[in-house]
Amino acid sequence: MKIKLLLLCFFASFLANAQQPHLQFFRPNDQRGLNTFETSKLDSVIFDGVKVRVGGDFAMQFQGLNQSNEANNLVELGTDFNLPSANLNLDVQLLDGVRMHLRTYLSSRNHNETWIKGGHIQIDKLDFVRKGFLEGIMRYTTVTIGLDEFNYGDAHFRRSDNARAIFNPFIGNYIMDSFSTEAFGEVTVQKSGLLFVIGASNGKLNQNVVVTNSSDNKPSLYGKLGFDKQLKNDLRFRLTGSFYLNKGTTTGTWLYGGDRAGSRYYYVLHTQPDSQGNSQGSSFDGRYNARFTKLTALQINPFIQFKGFEFFGIYERSSGSNTFTQPIVDKEGAFTQLAAELVYRFGKEEKFYVGGRYNSVRGKERESAVSDLEINRMNIGGGWFISKNILAKVEYVNQEYKGTAWTGRFAGAKFNGFDIEAIISF
């Protein structure tokens, strides 16, 4: 693994300084891609044949966290390096207005082996049918098909996707991390600042065709409606609302548990071995997933950019509607997630930034619960773009599990401390 990562660093430094081909309707995988959500419909690249862009991401963390709980049975965390994470990205301009993306995780928190995250094909022109086919419609329309992350909410555009952490101002992703890779198809329309997205997925993270008595294989439907416009030279305003709906009991449970790369905070909330040598903990601790079935989720995201300041927010409501009969008649509950993030970028070419984020999750897994589960997190940090491809960032994080509803290792749990992360993306 060390040899692979050293080779990747060498390969990354070489390609980051090499001339990469320009692709159509593409989000640059470096500082230029900051605050990009859906890819633009601006047709600024002339197609002159198949182009292959080989890119990658490499992220290394130095972590210094402390943790505690009521049972005093959590492992002691030292101050040291985490296992680095790495991505390999292939983007190919296949035809005029047709592009393919494929991302492979070379190493991650949850998997130290190489495996494919997902891929998709993006269609912005239909000239392969005939020249100028539906040109008036495709001037504003994008069709995306694949097995990859789909466009629910705006938070997934600012999160760390394994080693691609260059778009995230902080280290961790949001507590309820709305991100999944499913077989999907979606249509995006953008015109005069207005945005409309409608799509469907099969609701499955792990793909298979086996049908059992317990599987209902219900598809998911999702969409987005919004407004995004540069109102003045130094003022941009964006506001979107998104929904995700799945009425199955065996599909649709992955919206907040689809990131198989793992948490960005390593070994938090892991317990010490008991007398039988058993311990508790997973690669995903630090986040929360209620695993609701028959899921309905709504997310509203404001984004304001004024000079060097940018604000991003989340209001999200997620609920299940499945009813249980054992041990009593009961129904799945609901959770509300709030987040507010303020960042100030400054210096030549805005190479530096400082910022803060507050994130909270509160709700019940079952309607019969007497009290709410609550998680609060605060991040304060900053970063330095050494170049458009290299970012160094540092943060202080404090996360607490509030209320009497938490049991076991989560009762009275908290972790806090600092993280330093270095990222190369190209």
DALIN-V923282 format. One record per residue. N is the residue number from 1. OMEGA is omega in degrees with one decimal (none if undefined). Layout:
n->{N;N}
omega->{OMEGA;OMEGA}
//
This chain:
n->{1;2;3;4;5;6;7;8;9;10;11;12;13;14;15;16;17;18;19;20;21;22;23;24;25;26;27;28;29;30;31;32;33;34;35;36;37;38;39;40;41;42;43;44;45;46;47;48;49;50;51;52;53;54;55;56;57;58;59;60;61;62;63;64;65;66;67;68;69;70;71;72;73;74;75;76;77;78;79;80;81;82;83;84;85;86;87;88;89;90;91;92;93;94;95;96;97;98;99;100;101;102;103;104;105;106;107;108;109;110;111;112;113;114;115;116;117;118;119;120;121;122;123;124;125;126;127;128;129;130;131;132;133;134;135;136;137;138;139;140;141;142;143;144;145;146;147;148;149;150;151;152;153;154;155;156;157;158;159;160;161;162;163;164;165;166;167;168;169;170;171;172;173;174;175;176;177;178;179;180;181;182;183;184;185;186;187;188;189;190;191;192;193;194;195;196;197;198;199;200;201;202;203;204;205;206;207;208;209;210;211;212;213;214;215;216;217;218;219;220;221;222;223;224;225;226;227;228;229;230;231;232;233;234;235;236;237;238;239;240;241;242;243;244;245;246;247;248;249;250;251;252;253;254;255;256;257;258;259;260;261;262;263;264;265;266;267;268;269;270;271;272;273;274;275;276;277;278;279;280;281;282;283;284;285;286;287;288;289;290;291;292;293;294;295;296;297;298;299;300;301;302;303;304;305;306;307;308;309;310;311;312;313;314;315;316;317;318;319;320;321;322;323;324;325;326;327;328;329;330;331;332;333;334;335;336;337;338;339;340;341;342;343;344;345;346;347;348;349;350;351;352;353;354;355;356;357;358;359;360;361;362;363;364;365;366;367;368;369;370;371;372;373;374;375;376;377;378;379;380;381;382;383;384;385;386;387;388;389;390;391;392;393;394;395;396;397;398;399;400;401;402;403;404;405;406;407;408;409;410;411;412;413;414;415;416;417;418;419;420;421;422;423;424;425;426}
omega->{179.1;179.3;179.1;-177.3;176.0;177.2;179.0;178.3;178.6;179.8;-179.3;-178.5;178.9;-176.4;179.8;179.7;178.1;178.8;178.2;178.7;176.7;-179.2;-180.0;172.1;-169.6;174.1;179.5;-177.5;178.9;-175.4;-179.4;-179.4;178.3;175.8;169.6;177.8;173.7;179.6;-176.1;173.4;177.0;-176.7;-172.2;-178.5;179.7;178.6;177.6;176.9;-179.5;178.2;179.7;178.4;177.9;-179.0;-178.9;177.0;177.1;-178.8;177.9;-177.0;169.0;-168.9;176.0;-176.3;170.7;179.9;179.3;171.6;-177.1;-177.7;-179.4;-177.1;177.9;179.2;175.3;-179.7;177.2;177.4;-173.8;179.1;169.1;174.6;-180.0;175.7;-175.1;175.5;168.5;-176.4;174.1;176.2;-172.1;171.5;-173.3;-179.8;175.5;-179.4;179.8;-175.0;177.3;174.5;175.3;178.0;178.2;174.1;179.3;177.4;-179.5;178.8;-175.2;-179.6;173.9;175.0;-179.7;176.1;-174.8;173.8;-178.8;179.6;-179.8;172.6;-178.9;-176.2;177.9;175.1;177.8;-179.9;177.4;172.6;167.6;-174.9;177.5;-178.2;-178.0;-176.5;-179.6;177.9;-175.2;175.1;-178.1;-168.6;174.2;176.2;-179.1;-178.9;176.6;171.8;-168.9;176.1;-178.5;-166.7;168.6;179.1;178.6;-175.1;-176.3;176.7;-176.2;-175.6;171.8;177.1;-171.1;-176.3;177.8;-176.0;-172.9;-179.8;-178.9;179.8;-176.3;-176.0;-176.2;169.7;-178.6;-173.5;170.3;-167.4;-176.2;-176.0;176.5;175.6;-177.6;173.2;-170.3;168.6;-177.4;177.9;179.4;177.8;178.7;-179.6;175.0;178.7;178.8;-175.7;177.0;178.2;171.9;-177.0;178.2;175.1;178.7;174.8;-176.0;171.7;177.4;-171.8;173.0;-178.6;-178.0;177.2;178.1;179.1;-177.1;-177.2;179.0;170.4;177.5;176.9;175.8;174.6;-179.7;179.4;-177.8;174.8;-176.7;178.8;-178.2;-176.3;172.4;-174.7;174.5;-179.5;-176.5;-178.8;175.0;179.5;177.9;175.6;-179.2;170.8;-176.3;174.8;174.5;-174.3;173.9;-176.5;177.6;176.0;179.0;174.5;177.3;-177.4;-171.1;-175.1;179.3;-179.9;-175.8;-179.8;-177.1;178.3;178.2;-178.1;177.2;176.8;-168.2;171.8;174.0;176.1;172.5;-177.6;173.2;177.7;176.4;-176.6;177.1;178.8;-179.4;177.5;-179.2;179.0;178.8;178.5;-174.2;179.6;-173.3;173.6;179.8;177.3;-179.8;-179.2;176.2;168.9;-172.1;-167.2;168.2;-179.8;177.2;-180.0;175.9;-175.1;168.8;175.6;179.9;178.8;-179.1;-174.9;-178.8;-176.6;171.4;177.8;175.2;-177.5;177.0;160.8;-175.3;177.5;-178.1;-177.2;173.6;-179.2;178.3;-180.0;-179.0;-179.8;-178.2;-5.8;175.7;174.6;-174.2;-177.5;176.4;-176.0;-177.0;177.2;174.9;176.5;175.2;175.8;175.9;-173.8;179.1;-177.1;174.1;180.0;-173.8;-179.1;178.5;-178.5;178.6;-178.6;-177.2;174.0;171.0;-178.8;176.9;179.0;171.4;-176.3;178.3;175.6;-178.6;177.0;-177.2;174.8;176.5;-179.4;-178.0;-178.5;-176.7;-177.2;-176.7;162.7;-177.6;175.6;176.6;177.3;174.5;175.8;172.5;-177.2;-179.9;-177.5;-179.2;172.2;179.6;168.3;179.5;-178.2;-173.7;179.8;170.9;-178.6;-179.8;177.8;165.8;-179.4;173.7;-179.2;-176.1;176.4;-169.6;171.1;-177.1;-177.1;180.0;177.9;176.7;-174.3;-178.4;-178.3;179.9;-175.2;172.7;170.6;179.8;179.4;-174.1;173.8;171.8;-178.3;175.2;-174.7;168.2;176.6;-177.8;none}
//
